[in-house]
């Protein structure tokens, strides 16, 4: 069953900013560095940490080209 309640999120690894949260629960996560993110923002966040994010809305031509970092 799905509800509209926020879900806590943790991302750990090299290059991930560290915040002051020390427990993984809804209340603690709400005070973390990510704050409240929407589903679409979540995917961009994950792709960015994987260095697979496309540079959104960066187009110098009418046709969309895949502009990936690296």
PyMOL commands that set and color helices and strands:
alter all, ss='L'
color gray80, all
select helices_A, chain A and resi 26-30+39-49
alter helices_A, ss='H'
color red, helices_A
deselect
rebuild
show_as cartoon
